[in-house]
Amino acid sequence: MLTWNRPGTIAGNLTIRANGQLAHAVNSGKVQTNWIELTIGGNVEIEANGQINAHGRGCTDYNYPLNSNQGSRACHGGFGVG
């Protein structure tokens, strides 16, 4: 597993091999400090059973960045350009 916790750039291609995983570290407290934010200069290929996985690593009721009294959140913000 490759753990990526900050904004970054990969100038070429990104390949996640079979059974490989790209993830970020678990967030704790009330501030989201870890996330995957990558600019990829080439192609992204995810082989069979490879994954980009943020399951259980984002915000919950208790550490949602804006208001912890509003119930569960999806707490995502992913987008693609290109």
C-alpha positions in Angstrom: 0.0 0.0 0.0 1.2 3.5 -0.9 0.0 6.1 1.6 -0.3 9.7 0.2 -1.2 12.5 2.7 -0.5 15.8 0.9 -1.0 17.6 -2.4 1.4 16.4 -5.0 2.3 15.9 -8.7 3.3 12.9 -10.6 4.7 14.1 -13.9 4.2 10.8 -15.8 1.8 7.9 -15.5 0.3 6.4 -12.3 -0.2 2.7 -12.3 -1.7 0.8 -9.4 -0.8 -2.8 -9.9 -3.0 -5.8 -9.3 -3.9 -5.9 -5.6 -2.1 -2.6 -5.0 -3.7 0.2 -3.0 -3.3 4.0 -2.8 -4.7 5.4 0.4 -4.3 8.2 2.9 -3.7 8.0 6.6 -6.7 8.0 9.0 -7.9 11.4 10.1 -8.6 12.0 13.8 -9.8 15.0 15.8 -11.8 17.8 14.3 -9.4 18.7 11.5 -9.0 16.8 8.3 -5.2 16.7 7.9 -4.8 13.7 5.5 -6.2 13.3 2.0 -5.2 12.3 -1.5 -4.7 15.3 -3.9 -2.7 14.4 -6.9 -2.1 16.0 -10.3 -1.2 13.3 -12.8 0.7 14.4 -15.9 0.0 11.2 -17.8 -2.5 8.3 -17.6 -3.9 6.6 -14.6 -4.2 2.8 -14.8 -5.7 0.6 -12.1 -5.1 -3.1 -12.7 -7.5 -5.9 -11.6 -8.2 -5.7 -7.8 -6.1 -2.5 -7.5 -7.8 0.4 -5.7 -7.8 4.0 -4.5 -9.2 3.5 -1.0 -10.3 6.0 1.5 -12.7 3.7 3.3 -12.8 4.5 7.0 -10.2 7.2 6.7 -12.3 10.4 6.3 -14.6 12.3 8.5 -17.3 11.0 10.8 -19.9 12.7 12.9 -17.3 13.4 15.5 -14.6 14.9 13.3 -16.4 16.5 10.4 -14.5 19.7 9.8 -17.4 22.2 9.7 -20.0 21.1 12.3 -19.9 18.0 14.4 -23.6 18.3 15.4 -25.2 17.7 12.0 -25.1 13.8 11.8 -23.0 11.6 9.5 -21.3 13.0 6.4 -20.0 11.6 3.2 -17.0 13.9 3.6 -15.5 13.6 0.2 -14.4 16.2 -2.3 -12.9 14.3 -5.1 -13.0 15.6 -8.6 -11.3 15.0 -11.9 -10.1 17.4 -14.5 -9.3 16.5 -18.1 
